[in-house]
Amino acid sequence: MKLEKVRNIGISAHIDSGKTTLSERILFYAGRIHKIEDVRGGGDGATMDHMELEKERGITITSAATSLEWKGYKINLIDTPGHVDFTVEVERSLRVLDGAVLVLCSVGGVQSQSITVDRQMKRYQIPRVAFINKMDRTGANPFRVVQQLRDKLGAEAFLMQYPIGAEDKFQGVVDLIEMKSYRFSGDEGQNVDVGEVPAELMDKCVAERAHMLEHLSMYNDEMMELLLSEEEVPLEMIYKVTRDAVLAGATPVYLGSAFKNKGVQPLLDAVNRYLPCPLDREIRGTDPKDETKKIELKPDPDAPFVGMAFKIVDDEFGQLTFMRIYQGTIEKAGSYINQRTGRKERFSQIVRMHSDKREKIESASAGDIVAVTGIDSASGDTYAAERDQCTLESMFVPDPVIKIAVSPKNRGDGDKMSKALQRFRKEDPTFRVMTDEETNEILISGMGELHLEVYIERIRREYDVEIEVGAPKVSYRESPTRLVEFNYKHKKQTGGSGQYAHIVGKLSPLDSISEDSFEFEDHVVGGRIPKQYIPAIEKGFRDILGKGPLAEYPVVGTKIDLDDGSFHEVDSSEKAFYTAAQGCFREYFKQAAPKLLEPIMKIEIECPEDFQGTVVGDVIRRRGIMNSNDIVEGVSIIIAEIPLAETFGYSTDLRSMTQGQGTFTMELATYRETPSNVQDEIVEMKRREKEGK
C-alpha cells in the first residue's frame, strides 16, 4: 500500500472519556470485529482491554495496538491508558506515532489528564484532531469544551461540526464544510444518513462556518483574500488548508457519542483526510560516531533499515517487541543490529497485532508498526541494518515517586516473584526494583499507589504468588539551604606509604532540585592540586550523593566549588583525594542547614457539590494547598497540591467521604521543603530504624 494512505494514530485522553469505547466502534465500522462489546459489564469486554484486570476494573492498563482499513486507507491504531499511573504507556506510544485523536468528555471538558496528554503530544510534536465524546450526557456543552481547549491548552481549536440537539436529544451533526447533516441509523449506527441542514439551525451553522473559515485563513493567504473580498471559498481549498493547519498544530474539533454509535465515521474520514502519513513527518536520528550530527530518515522501503523498539511484552511464548519502522524493510528471519548493545539479533517472526491476537507476516517496511519475536531488547532501543548506523532519541521516562517493600508469603515462591518483577521491570521503564542493602528487603517503586497495586495483583494472578506488602515509603530528597566553606585534610600514616589529600572550597545550594542536580566546578590554579586528581575529587563527591547524612536520602540541588588545596609528592593518590571528598562532604553538609524535600502531588478531585466542604476540609488536614475549586453542573472540581506522604489510602477515604461518588487523579507536581516538625519526625524514625537493626 502507498505510504500516503497509511495512518499511525493513537487515541489518548483523560481517564473515563471513552477512548476504549471509541476504539471498539472504530474496529466495528471498519469490519475488524463483528460484535460491539462494552468496557464495563457482561460479554467478553472491549477488544482493546484484553487483560482480565482491565475488564474487572473497567480501565485500560497497557496500550494495545491493532490495524484496520477505512475507505482504502490503512490505519495502525493504539488505544492508550488514561490513568496517570500508566503515563509511560502514553509516552511510548506517542513517541512512535504520527498523529493522534484527543478525546474529551462533553461535560468534563479539559481535565488534568488531558493537560498531561497535551504536554506529551507537544513534546513529540504530534498533530491531532479532537473528538468531543459523550454528547448524549446530561450537561453536554461542546462550546465550553472548545473554549477550554483554547484557554487551558493554548490550542488553536475550532468546531468542524455543529451538533443537532444535545443530551438525550442528540441526533447527529452538521458538517460545516459541506453544510450537510449526518444522522446515524441502524442497530449499531452503521448507516450514515446525509441530509439538509435543519432550518432552525441554519443561522447558527452559517455563523459557526464563518468562524471556522476565519481560523483556517490564518494558515493560508489566498483563503484570507477570498474571505476579505467576501467571495466563496472552494471546498477543495478548505480541505487542503485544514490539512496544512493540522500539520502546523491546529486542532479541528469533531463531535459524537461513541457509546450511542454517533459521529464515529466522520471522525475516521477526518483521520484519513487531515492526519499526517509517514511521509509528512520529519524524523531525525543521531549519528552514534558524532553526537552532534543528525541523520535525516526517509520512509523509503529500499533505504537501509532503522526502527525503534518502543514497547516490550513478555508472555508464555517469550518476548514480543513492538517496533515502529522508520526506514527500510525487515524480513522474517532476517538479522539486524541493536544499536545500543552492538549485537546482531535474528527477528524470528514478524506479526501484526490485533489487541492480543497475532497475524504472521513475511516482511514489513517503513511506516509500519509491527511486533517482532525472538529478540532481547529494552524499551527504547534502536535497531538498524548496520553497526553504529543511527540512534533514535528514546522516550521521556518520569522518575518514580513511591516505594513499597514486597516479600512472598511462602519462602518457596521467591524465585517466581523475582521472575515476575524482572519481567515487569523490563516491560515498564517507570517500574523499578531494588534491594535495600541494609535491610535486604526487595523494594518496588512506581508512579503511584494504583500503579504498584496493579502489578502486585498481576503477580498474584499470573504467577500465583501471594505477596506481603510493607507500608509505602516516600522518596524524600536532601538539599543544603546555605553556603558553607570547607577546608578538609585527609591524613593517614601507617607503615609504608601514607595517604594525604587536602581540599578547600565552598558547598552551596542550587536552584534546581531535579534528579541529577549536582554541579562541580574546579577553580584550582597554579597546580596546587595536580590535574589528574581533580576527577577523583569530583567522583568522590558524586558517589556519596546517593545517601545524605541527614536521613540517608539522595542529595540534590548541591554545588561544589573547589578553590584550593595541597598535595604530597609521595603520599597523595587518586584514592586519597576520593576519600577526602567523601569525608569532607559528610562533615560539612550537616553545617549547610540541610532540609528534607518531599514530593508534592497535584491532585484533581471530582465530587458532588454536597460533599465539597468535607473534601476541602480533608485536603487541608492533609497539609494540602488549594489551587482552584469550580462547580460545573452540580459537580465540584477541586485542584490542590498535597504531599505524597499524606495521600496513602486516599481512594478509600475519598469514597467513604462522598458515598462512593468521588473520583480523583494525581501526578507529581514538584518537590518542596518539608515542614521542620515533620522533618524531625522522619529523621528520628530513620535513627530508630538504624538502632533497631
FIVOVEX-205616 format. One record per residue (C-alpha): z, y, x negated; residue in three letters. Coordinates in nm, 3 decimals. Example, Ala and Ser with C-alpha at 12.3 -4.5 7.8 and 13.67 -1.06 7.14 Angstrom:
# residues 2
       c3       c2       c1  res
    0.780   -0.450   -1.230  ALA
    0.714   -0.106   -1.367  SER
END
This chain:
# residues 693
       c3       c2       c1  res
    0.000    0.000    0.000  MET
   -0.081    0.352   -0.120  LYS
    0.223    0.538   -0.257  LEU
    0.151    0.834   -0.026  GLU
    0.259    0.603    0.255  LYS
    0.590    0.488    0.104  VAL
    0.923    0.648    0.200  ARG
    1.255    0.567    0.032  ASN
    1.521    0.716    0.256  ILE
    1.895    0.696    0.312  GLY
    2.096    0.760    0.624  ILE
    2.422    0.935    0.548  SER
    2.683    1.127    0.742  ALA
    3.048    1.182    0.826  HIS
    3.236    0.873    0.945  ILE
    3.158    0.776    1.307  ASP
    2.850    0.996    1.352  SER
    2.637    0.694    1.441  GLY
    2.448    0.610    1.118  LYS
    2.458    0.233    1.165  THR
    2.369    0.258    1.536  THR
    2.072    0.476    1.439  LEU
    1.961    0.225    1.171  SER
    1.983   -0.052    1.432  GLU
    1.748    0.139    1.668  ARG
    1.505    0.218    1.386  ILE
    1.480   -0.153    1.298  LEU
    1.430   -0.241    1.664  PHE
    1.149    0.008    1.729  TYR
    0.976   -0.092    1.404  ALA
    0.981   -0.454    1.518  GLY
    1.211   -0.577    1.239  ARG
    1.470   -0.707    1.488  ILE
    1.417   -0.818    1.844  HIS
    1.755   -0.750    1.997  LYS
    1.982   -0.449    1.962  ILE
    2.343   -0.527    1.867  GLU
    2.637   -0.288    1.877  ASP
    2.851   -0.178    1.585  VAL
    3.168   -0.249    1.782  ARG
    3.223   -0.518    2.040  GLY
    3.072   -0.859    2.105  GLY
    2.748   -1.014    1.993  GLY
    2.653   -1.055    1.629  ASP
    2.738   -0.698    1.528  GLY
    2.493   -0.446    1.385  ALA
    2.234   -0.582    1.144  THR
    2.327   -0.345    0.862  MET
    2.702   -0.418    0.879  ASP
    2.680   -0.778    0.767  HIS
    3.034   -0.825    0.627  MET
    3.298   -0.976    0.857  GLU
    3.534   -0.692    0.773  LEU
    3.273   -0.434    0.869  GLU
    3.228   -0.596    1.209  LYS
    3.601   -0.604    1.274  GLU
    3.679   -0.251    1.169  ARG
    3.356   -0.106    1.308  GLY
    3.295    0.080    0.980  ILE
    3.038    0.047    0.705  THR
    3.185   -0.053    0.368  ILE
    2.884   -0.130    0.149  THR
    2.543    0.029    0.167  SER
    2.280   -0.213    0.298  ALA
    1.909   -0.194    0.222  ALA
    1.613   -0.300    0.433  THR
    1.245   -0.221    0.466  SER
    1.022   -0.169    0.768  LEU
    0.685   -0.034    0.870  GLU
    0.628    0.252    1.109  TRP
    0.277    0.363    1.210  LYS
    0.121    0.241    0.885  GLY
    0.395    0.378    0.659  TYR
    0.636    0.160    0.462  LYS
    0.997    0.277    0.479  ILE
    1.271    0.146    0.248  ASN
    1.594    0.234    0.425  LEU
    1.955    0.235    0.302  ILE
    2.242    0.274    0.550  ASP
    2.542    0.419    0.363  THR
    2.916    0.426    0.449  PRO
    3.067    0.746    0.591  GLY
    3.420    0.693    0.468  HIS
    3.513    0.898    0.162  VAL
    3.688    0.599    0.001  ASP
    3.345    0.438   -0.038  PHE
    3.182    0.755   -0.166  THR
    3.030    0.575   -0.467  VAL
    2.811    0.377   -0.227  GLU
    2.657    0.703   -0.104  VAL
    2.638    0.840   -0.460  GLU
    2.447    0.541   -0.599  ARG
    2.213    0.523   -0.301  SER
    2.119    0.891   -0.312  LEU
    2.067    0.861   -0.689  ARG
    1.761    0.640   -0.634  VAL
    1.624    0.766   -0.300  LEU
    1.351    1.023   -0.242  ASP
    1.466    1.162    0.093  GLY
    1.746    1.138    0.346  ALA
    1.839    1.175    0.710  VAL
    2.162    1.369    0.753  LEU
    2.319    1.253    1.080  VAL
    2.557    1.490    1.263  LEU
    2.758    1.446    1.578  CYS
    2.663    1.688    1.858  SER
    3.033    1.754    1.923  VAL
    3.197    1.720    1.579  GLY
    2.918    1.907    1.402  GLY
    2.957    1.962    1.029  VAL
    3.274    1.770    0.935  GLN
    3.446    1.728    0.598  SER
    3.244    1.421    0.502  GLN
    2.918    1.595    0.599  SER
    3.012    1.857    0.339  ILE
    3.068    1.588    0.073  THR
    2.738    1.417    0.156  VAL
    2.562    1.754    0.145  ASP
    2.708    1.812   -0.203  ARG
    2.578    1.471   -0.312  GLN
    2.229    1.541   -0.171  MET
    2.221    1.871   -0.359  LYS
    2.339    1.704   -0.681  ARG
    2.030    1.478   -0.679  TYR
    1.807    1.739   -0.508  GLN
    1.725    1.512   -0.215  ILE
    1.502    1.667    0.057  PRO
    1.620    1.583    0.407  ARG
    1.581    1.619    0.781  VAL
    1.887    1.643    1.006  ALA
    1.942    1.444    1.323  PHE
    2.198    1.562    1.579  ILE
    2.315    1.239    1.739  ASN
    2.533    1.167    2.044  LYS
    2.361    1.429    2.262  MET
    2.497    1.235    2.562  ASP
    2.862    1.307    2.470  ARG
    3.076    1.550    2.670  THR
    3.079    1.881    2.486  GLY
    2.744    1.825    2.312  ALA
    2.621    2.155    2.168  ASN
    2.329    2.130    1.923  PRO
    2.301    2.509    1.885  PHE
    2.654    2.530    1.750  ARG
    2.581    2.246    1.506  VAL
    2.270    2.423    1.370  VAL
    2.480    2.738    1.318  GLN
    2.741    2.530    1.129  GLN
    2.468    2.381    0.908  LEU
    2.380    2.736    0.808  ARG
    2.736    2.871    0.776  ASP
    2.918    2.575    0.624  LYS
    2.644    2.413    0.415  LEU
    2.431    2.720    0.348  GLY
    2.132    2.515    0.470  ALA
    1.807    2.674    0.587  GLU
    1.830    2.484    0.919  ALA
    1.624    2.531    1.237  PHE
    1.553    2.325    1.551  LEU
    1.220    2.142    1.573  MET
    1.302    2.025    1.926  GLN
    1.469    2.171    2.234  TYR
    1.700    1.948    2.442  PRO
    1.614    1.862    2.802  ILE
    1.964    1.863    2.952  GLY
    2.281    1.767    2.765  ALA
    2.589    1.543    2.802  GLU
    2.537    1.291    3.084  ASP
    2.221    1.482    3.193  LYS
    2.049    1.445    2.854  PHE
    1.696    1.317    2.929  GLN
    1.484    1.387    2.624  GLY
    1.344    1.662    2.402  VAL
    1.066    1.919    2.389  VAL
    0.857    1.910    2.070  ASP
    0.835    2.277    1.970  LEU
    0.524    2.238    1.755  ILE
    0.300    2.085    2.021  GLU
    0.505    2.217    2.318  MET
    0.521    1.875    2.488  LYS
    0.817    1.696    2.640  SER
    0.928    1.350    2.528  TYR
    1.129    1.128    2.761  ARG
    1.225    0.768    2.684  PHE
    1.197    0.481    2.932  SER
    1.211    0.101    2.939  GLY
    1.523   -0.113    2.896  ASP
    1.566   -0.013    2.531  GLU
    1.398    0.330    2.536  GLY
    1.091    0.177    2.371  GLN
    0.840    0.376    2.580  ASN
    0.787    0.738    2.483  VAL
    0.659    0.933    2.787  ASP
    0.478    1.251    2.685  VAL
    0.462    1.527    2.945  GLY
    0.460    1.900    3.012  GLU
    0.748    2.131    2.921  VAL
    0.981    2.163    3.225  PRO
    0.914    2.504    3.390  ALA
    1.282    2.608    3.386  GLU
    1.296    2.560    3.005  LEU
    0.962    2.730    2.923  MET
    1.104    3.071    2.826  ASP
    1.380    2.919    2.610  LYS
    1.134    2.687    2.435  CYS
    0.892    2.972    2.362  VAL
    1.176    3.176    2.210  ALA
    1.302    2.880    2.002  GLU
    0.947    2.807    1.882  ARG
    0.908    3.167    1.762  ALA
    1.241    3.126    1.583  HIS
    1.118    2.807    1.412  MET
    0.789    2.966    1.301  LEU
    0.977    3.263    1.163  GLU
    1.186    3.030    0.943  HIS
    0.879    2.837    0.829  LEU
    0.684    3.153    0.745  SER
    0.936    3.219    0.463  MET
    0.762    2.931    0.281  TYR
    0.403    3.047    0.335  ASN
    0.248    3.394    0.310  ASP
   -0.062    3.311    0.512  GLU
    0.153    3.197    0.804  MET
    0.362    3.513    0.779  MET
    0.048    3.730    0.801  GLU
   -0.069    3.543    1.113  LEU
    0.271    3.597    1.276  LEU
    0.282    3.966    1.184  LEU
   -0.064    4.022    1.335  SER
    0.053    3.816    1.637  GLU
   -0.224    3.557    1.601  GLU
   -0.189    3.191    1.696  GLU
   -0.083    2.965    1.407  VAL
   -0.296    2.646    1.391  PRO
   -0.098    2.321    1.439  LEU
   -0.227    2.169    1.113  GLU
   -0.084    2.466    0.925  MET
    0.258    2.425    1.091  ILE
    0.271    2.058    0.988  TYR
    0.168    2.134    0.630  LYS
    0.413    2.424    0.590  VAL
    0.700    2.220    0.739  THR
    0.643    1.953    0.475  ARG
    0.637    2.216    0.196  ASP
    0.953    2.371    0.339  ALA
    1.136    2.035    0.341  VAL
    1.035    1.968   -0.019  LEU
    1.163    2.316   -0.105  ALA
    1.502    2.242    0.052  GLY
    1.480    2.345    0.419  ALA
    1.645    2.127    0.686  THR
    1.448    2.080    1.010  PRO
    1.675    1.953    1.290  VAL
    1.595    1.676    1.543  TYR
    1.796    1.571    1.850  LEU
    1.877    1.247    2.026  GLY
    2.125    0.980    2.119  SER
    2.079    0.657    1.923  ALA
    2.325    0.470    2.145  PHE
    2.130    0.571    2.458  LYS
    1.798    0.495    2.282  ASN
    1.667    0.852    2.298  LYS
    1.491    1.055    2.032  GLY
    1.463    0.791    1.757  VAL
    1.083    0.752    1.750  GLN
    1.009    1.126    1.696  PRO
    1.264    1.118    1.411  LEU
    1.069    0.832    1.247  LEU
    0.748    1.034    1.288  ASP
    0.921    1.322    1.109  ALA
    1.028    1.090    0.825  VAL
    0.663    0.988    0.778  ASN
    0.536    1.339    0.809  ARG
    0.779    1.553    0.610  TYR
    0.996    1.348    0.374  LEU
    0.864    1.300    0.019  PRO
    0.681    0.996   -0.110  CYS
    0.750    0.875   -0.467  PRO
    0.461    1.094   -0.591  LEU
    0.637    1.412   -0.473  ASP
    0.950    1.365   -0.682  ARG
    0.972    1.477   -1.043  GLU
    1.166    1.208   -1.227  ILE
    1.258    1.260   -1.589  ARG
    1.415    1.016   -1.828  GLY
    1.570    1.080   -2.168  THR
    1.433    0.957   -2.499  ASP
    1.710    0.735   -2.649  PRO
    1.595    0.829   -3.001  LYS
    1.621    1.202   -2.928  ASP
    1.864    1.300   -2.650  GLU
    1.711    1.649   -2.612  THR
    1.363    1.512   -2.536  LYS
    1.276    1.448   -2.172  LYS
    1.018    1.189   -2.066  ILE
    0.817    1.251   -1.751  GLU
    0.798    0.932   -1.540  LEU
    0.493    0.885   -1.321  LYS
    0.490    0.646   -1.023  PRO
    0.191    0.467   -1.174  ASP
    0.188    0.086   -1.134  PRO
   -0.012    0.047   -1.459  ASP
    0.220    0.253   -1.685  ALA
    0.498    0.081   -1.888  PRO
    0.783   -0.032   -1.658  PHE
    1.101    0.179   -1.610  VAL
    1.360    0.101   -1.341  GLY
    1.723    0.159   -1.261  MET
    1.987   -0.094   -1.152  ALA
    2.186    0.109   -0.902  PHE
    2.399   -0.148   -0.724  LYS
    2.530   -0.494   -0.802  ILE
    2.638   -0.762   -0.558  VAL
    2.789   -1.093   -0.667  ASP
    2.764   -1.375   -0.417  ASP
    2.769   -1.752   -0.420  GLU
    2.415   -1.762   -0.563  PHE
    2.503   -1.542   -0.861  GLY
    2.443   -1.175   -0.929  GLN
    2.198   -0.975   -0.723  LEU
    2.091   -0.644   -0.880  THR
    1.935   -0.374   -0.663  PHE
    1.670   -0.187   -0.852  MET
    1.455    0.119   -0.799  ARG
    1.126    0.103   -0.987  ILE
    1.017    0.443   -1.111  TYR
    0.716    0.347   -1.320  GLN
    0.503    0.039   -1.384  GLY
    0.522   -0.307   -1.229  THR
    0.760   -0.604   -1.261  ILE
    0.657   -0.966   -1.220  GLU
    0.865   -1.263   -1.112  LYS
    0.993   -1.448   -1.424  ALA
    0.894   -1.154   -1.648  GLY
    1.131   -1.034   -1.923  SER
    1.242   -0.673   -1.952  TYR
    1.486   -0.488   -2.175  ILE
    1.822   -0.342   -2.075  ASN
    1.817   -0.001   -2.247  GLN
    2.196    0.017   -2.281  ARG
    2.251   -0.321   -2.448  THR
    1.905   -0.368   -2.602  GLY
    1.899   -0.726   -2.465  ARG
    1.585   -0.884   -2.325  LYS
    1.651   -1.034   -1.981  GLU
    1.443   -1.250   -1.753  ARG
    1.401   -1.146   -1.388  PHE
    1.406   -1.495   -1.239  SER
    1.334   -1.380   -0.883  GLN
    1.235   -1.060   -0.707  ILE
    1.344   -1.028   -0.345  VAL
    1.300   -0.773   -0.071  ARG
    1.627   -0.725    0.114  MET
    1.680   -0.704    0.487  HIS
    2.054   -0.632    0.507  SER
    2.189   -0.963    0.366  ASP
    1.870   -1.170    0.417  LYS
    1.616   -1.211    0.139  ARG
    1.241   -1.239    0.126  GLU
    1.096   -1.359   -0.205  LYS
    0.805   -1.163   -0.354  ILE
    0.591   -1.215   -0.665  GLU
    0.590   -0.859   -0.801  SER
    0.699   -0.505   -0.724  ALA
    0.570   -0.175   -0.854  SER
    0.651    0.195   -0.887  ALA
    0.819    0.347   -0.582  GLY
    0.967    0.017   -0.465  ASP
    1.332   -0.065   -0.404  ILE
    1.394   -0.438   -0.452  VAL
    1.664   -0.675   -0.572  ALA
    1.643   -0.895   -0.879  VAL
    1.830   -1.218   -0.965  THR
    1.911   -1.375   -1.299  GLY
    2.015   -1.067   -1.496  ILE
    2.354   -0.948   -1.610  ASP
    2.376   -0.570   -1.585  SER
    2.617   -0.294   -1.496  ALA
    2.572   -0.035   -1.223  SER
    2.353    0.247   -1.352  GLY
    2.170    0.055   -1.630  ASP
    1.809    0.142   -1.707  THR
    1.556   -0.139   -1.760  TYR
    1.221   -0.087   -1.931  ALA
    0.932   -0.275   -2.086  ALA
    1.018   -0.190   -2.447  GLU
    1.326   -0.123   -2.658  ARG
    1.452    0.239   -2.675  ASP
    1.178    0.344   -2.434  GLN
    1.365    0.565   -2.191  CYS
    1.706    0.601   -2.025  THR
    1.776    0.748   -1.682  LEU
    2.076    0.964   -1.616  GLU
    2.338    0.749   -1.450  SER
    2.516    0.843   -1.130  MET
    2.827    1.056   -1.100  PHE
    3.143    0.845   -1.065  VAL
    3.460    1.019   -0.946  PRO
    3.796    0.927   -1.104  ASP
    4.037    0.706   -0.909  PRO
    4.350    0.873   -0.769  VAL
    4.573    0.588   -0.654  ILE
    4.712    0.278   -0.830  LYS
    4.891   -0.028   -0.698  ILE
    5.029   -0.337   -0.868  ALA
    4.898   -0.671   -0.739  VAL
    5.004   -1.029   -0.807  SER
    4.914   -1.362   -0.645  PRO
    5.186   -1.519   -0.426  LYS
    5.117   -1.863   -0.575  ASN
    5.119   -1.884   -0.953  ARG
    4.818   -2.115   -0.946  GLY
    4.595   -1.852   -0.784  ASP
    4.599   -1.623   -1.089  GLY
    4.254   -1.734   -1.207  ASP
    4.097   -1.694   -0.863  LYS
    4.246   -1.345   -0.832  MET
    4.124   -1.229   -1.170  SER
    3.778   -1.367   -1.093  LYS
    3.773   -1.162   -0.772  ALA
    3.895   -0.847   -0.945  LEU
    3.633   -0.880   -1.221  GLN
    3.361   -0.920   -0.961  ARG
    3.467   -0.614   -0.759  PHE
    3.506   -0.408   -1.074  ARG
    3.151   -0.487   -1.171  LYS
    3.017   -0.408   -0.823  GLU
    3.209   -0.084   -0.771  ASP
    3.246    0.168   -1.056  PRO
    3.527    0.354   -0.872  THR
    3.741    0.041   -0.856  PHE
    3.933   -0.007   -1.183  ARG
    4.151   -0.295   -1.303  VAL
    4.400   -0.270   -1.587  MET
    4.711   -0.440   -1.718  THR
    5.022   -0.234   -1.781  ASP
    5.112   -0.320   -2.142  GLU
    5.485   -0.278   -2.089  GLU
    5.541   -0.449   -1.755  THR
    5.244   -0.688   -1.781  ASN
    5.160   -0.603   -1.419  GLU
    4.799   -0.603   -1.306  ILE
    4.715   -0.258   -1.163  LEU
    4.415   -0.180   -0.946  ILE
    4.312    0.179   -0.885  SER
    4.064    0.337   -0.646  GLY
    3.966    0.628   -0.425  MET
    4.233    0.590   -0.156  GLY
    4.451    0.355    0.043  GLU
    4.168    0.224    0.263  LEU
    3.954    0.150   -0.043  HIS
    4.219   -0.074   -0.201  LEU
    4.320   -0.223    0.136  GLU
    3.963   -0.342    0.193  VAL
    3.946   -0.507   -0.150  TYR
    4.281   -0.682   -0.102  ILE
    4.163   -0.806    0.238  GLU
    3.836   -0.929    0.081  ARG
    4.027   -1.125   -0.186  ILE
    4.228   -1.293    0.092  ARG
    3.916   -1.387    0.283  ARG
    3.651   -1.453    0.026  GLU
    3.873   -1.616   -0.238  TYR
    4.153   -1.748   -0.017  ASP
    4.425   -1.590   -0.233  VAL
    4.739   -1.441   -0.077  GLU
    4.835   -1.127   -0.265  ILE
    5.162   -0.940   -0.307  GLU
    5.114   -0.567   -0.327  VAL
    5.351   -0.327   -0.505  GLY
    5.428    0.027   -0.397  ALA
    5.137    0.267   -0.461  PRO
    5.160    0.473   -0.778  LYS
    5.016    0.820   -0.814  VAL
    4.812    0.912   -1.122  SER
    5.002    1.219   -1.241  TYR
    4.893    1.420   -1.546  ARG
    5.096    1.613   -1.805  GLU
    4.995    1.956   -1.926  SER
    5.151    2.223   -2.151  PRO
    5.222    2.565   -1.998  THR
    5.288    2.780   -2.304  ARG
    5.170    2.818   -2.661  LEU
    5.378    2.673   -2.946  VAL
    5.317    2.700   -3.318  GLU
    5.365    2.383   -3.517  PHE
    5.443    2.316   -3.881  ASN
    5.480    1.942   -3.938  TYR
    5.525    1.740   -4.256  LYS
    5.493    1.363   -4.275  HIS
    5.651    1.220   -4.594  LYS
    5.725    0.860   -4.678  LYS
    5.823    0.727   -5.018  GLN
    5.880    0.354   -5.055  THR
    5.791    0.194   -5.388  GLY
    5.422    0.218   -5.483  GLY
    5.204    0.486   -5.325  SER
    5.371    0.701   -5.056  GLY
    5.236    0.890   -4.761  GLN
    5.208    1.267   -4.743  TYR
    5.045    1.495   -4.488  ALA
    5.125    1.850   -4.378  HIS
    4.964    2.034   -4.085  ILE
    5.017    2.386   -3.946  VAL
    4.867    2.538   -3.631  GLY
    4.902    2.606   -3.257  LYS
    4.920    2.390   -2.944  LEU
    4.819    2.583   -2.631  SER
    4.729    2.522   -2.264  PRO
    4.363    2.519   -2.148  LEU
    4.249    2.642   -1.806  ASP
    4.059    2.324   -1.727  SER
    4.253    2.011   -1.627  ILE
    3.970    1.761   -1.589  SER
    3.999    1.405   -1.729  GLU
    3.881    1.488   -2.078  ASP
    4.001    1.848   -2.114  SER
    4.117    1.844   -2.476  PHE
    3.984    2.080   -2.741  GLU
    4.037    2.062   -3.115  PHE
    3.937    2.348   -3.346  GLU
    3.954    2.340   -3.723  ASP
    4.019    2.678   -3.891  HIS
    4.133    2.543   -4.229  VAL
    3.981    2.738   -4.523  VAL
    3.975    2.700   -4.898  GLY
    4.011    2.323   -4.889  GLY
    4.384    2.339   -4.809  ARG
    4.321    2.009   -4.628  ILE
    4.015    1.823   -4.758  PRO
    3.731    1.793   -4.506  LYS
    3.742    1.412   -4.498  GLN
    4.093    1.419   -4.343  TYR
    4.009    1.651   -4.052  ILE
    3.853    1.380   -3.826  PRO
    4.164    1.162   -3.879  ALA
    4.385    1.451   -3.760  ILE
    4.169    1.504   -3.450  GLU
    4.169    1.129   -3.380  LYS
    4.548    1.119   -3.415  GLY
    4.584    1.389   -3.150  PHE
    4.323    1.235   -2.920  ARG
    4.470    0.884   -2.937  ASP
    4.815    0.996   -2.828  ILE
    4.692    1.179   -2.516  LEU
    4.697    0.857   -2.312  GLY
    5.075    0.867   -2.275  LYS
    5.251    1.203   -2.272  GLY
    5.609    1.247   -2.399  PRO
    5.732    1.374   -2.060  LEU
    5.686    1.064   -1.841  ALA
    5.409    0.867   -2.013  GLU
    5.121    1.007   -1.801  TYR
    4.786    1.111   -1.955  PRO
    4.788    1.459   -2.111  VAL
    4.520    1.708   -2.002  VAL
    4.446    2.078   -2.049  GLY
    4.554    2.093   -2.415  THR
    4.404    2.279   -2.709  LYS
    4.494    2.227   -3.074  ILE
    4.409    2.489   -3.337  ASP
    4.453    2.356   -3.690  LEU
    4.508    2.660   -3.916  ASP
    4.659    2.539   -4.242  ASP
    4.837    2.256   -4.421  GLY
    4.863    2.087   -4.758  SER
    4.795    1.751   -4.919  PHE
    4.898    1.539   -5.217  HIS
    4.640    1.413   -5.467  GLU
    4.775    1.057   -5.467  VAL
    4.984    1.011   -5.152  ASP
    4.754    1.170   -4.891  SER
    4.518    0.948   -4.693  SER
    4.340    0.940   -4.357  GLU
    4.618    0.718   -4.228  LYS
    4.886    0.967   -4.337  ALA
    4.716    1.257   -4.157  PHE
    4.655    1.041   -3.849  TYR
    5.027    0.955   -3.835  THR
    5.120    1.320   -3.895  ALA
    4.910    1.436   -3.598  ALA
    5.081    1.185   -3.370  GLN
    5.433    1.271   -3.488  GLY
    5.358    1.642   -3.460  CYS
    5.236    1.602   -3.101  PHE
    5.545    1.404   -2.997  ARG
    5.775    1.667   -3.140  GLU
    5.604    1.992   -3.036  TYR
    5.450    1.903   -2.697  PHE
    5.801    1.896   -2.548  LYS
    5.851    2.257   -2.661  GLN
    5.537    2.372   -2.477  ALA
    5.727    2.361   -2.142  ALA
    5.514    2.068   -2.018  PRO
    5.452    2.038   -1.646  LYS
    5.353    1.736   -1.438  LEU
    5.034    1.788   -1.237  LEU
    4.984    1.588   -0.917  GLU
    4.664    1.504   -0.729  PRO
    4.625    1.715   -0.414  ILE
    4.418    1.567   -0.132  MET
    4.206    1.771    0.107  LYS
    4.269    1.617    0.447  ILE
    4.083    1.679    0.773  GLU
    4.270    1.566    1.083  ILE
    4.133    1.550    1.437  GLU
    4.371    1.501    1.727  CYS
    4.404    1.602    2.094  PRO
    4.526    1.960    2.135  GLU
    4.858    1.848    2.291  ASP
    4.973    1.691    1.962  PHE
    4.873    1.983    1.741  GLN
    5.228    2.118    1.695  GLY
    5.372    1.780    1.594  THR
    5.090    1.707    1.348  VAL
    5.105    2.051    1.183  VAL
    5.485    2.026    1.152  GLY
    5.444    1.688    0.985  ASP
    5.183    1.826    0.741  VAL
    5.427    2.100    0.635  ILE
    5.708    1.847    0.599  ARG
    5.486    1.660    0.353  ARG
    5.464    1.973    0.131  ARG
    5.118    2.042    0.277  GLY
    4.935    2.376    0.283  ILE
    4.734    2.458    0.595  MET
    4.376    2.580    0.530  ASN
    4.249    2.611    0.886  SER
    4.320    2.499    1.239  ASN
    4.047    2.521    1.504  ASP
    4.029    2.394    1.857  ILE
    3.693    2.267    1.982  VAL
    3.669    2.138    2.337  GLU
    4.035    2.031    2.355  GLY
    4.031    1.868    2.011  VAL
    4.235    2.025    1.734  SER
    4.071    2.013    1.389  ILE
    4.323    2.070    1.112  ILE
    4.221    2.109    0.749  ILE
    4.505    2.102    0.497  ALA
    4.594    2.012    0.140  GLU
    4.867    1.752    0.089  ILE
    4.997    1.597   -0.236  PRO
    4.875    1.236   -0.263  LEU
    5.234    1.115   -0.313  ALA
    5.316    1.228    0.042  GLU
    5.020    1.057    0.213  THR
    5.104    0.688    0.175  PHE
    5.103    0.512    0.510  GLY
    4.971    0.826    0.677  TYR
    4.727    0.640    0.902  SER
    5.016    0.456    1.073  THR
    5.224    0.775    1.103  ASP
    4.935    0.974    1.248  LEU
    4.863    0.703    1.505  ARG
    5.222    0.697    1.625  SER
    5.239    1.079    1.643  MET
    4.921    1.104    1.853  THR
    4.948    0.791    2.069  GLN
    4.671    0.632    1.863  GLY
    4.422    0.916    1.920  GLN
    4.437    1.095    1.584  GLY
    4.187    1.029    1.303  THR
    4.169    1.170    0.953  PHE
    3.963    1.164    0.634  THR
    4.076    1.273    0.292  MET
    3.938    1.325   -0.057  GLU
    4.068    1.455   -0.390  LEU
    4.067    1.836   -0.398  ALA
    4.237    1.926   -0.726  THR
    4.541    1.875   -0.949  TYR
    4.832    2.116   -0.908  ARG
    5.171    2.170   -1.071  GLU
    5.445    1.952   -0.925  THR
    5.748    2.148   -0.795  PRO
    6.030    2.125   -1.051  SER
    6.271    1.931   -0.826  ASN
    6.000    1.667   -0.764  VAL
    5.913    1.663   -1.135  GLN
    6.277    1.598   -1.230  ASP
    6.289    1.303   -0.988  GLU
    5.972    1.149   -1.134  ILE
    6.089    1.189   -1.495  VAL
    6.432    1.045   -1.403  GLU
    6.265    0.749   -1.229  MET
    6.050    0.677   -1.535  LYS
    6.361    0.689   -1.755  ARG
    6.544    0.442   -1.532  ARG
    6.242    0.211   -1.527  GLU
    6.243    0.202   -1.908  LYS
    6.617    0.136   -1.927  GLU
    6.586   -0.133   -1.659  GLY
    6.342   -0.318   -1.882  LYS
END
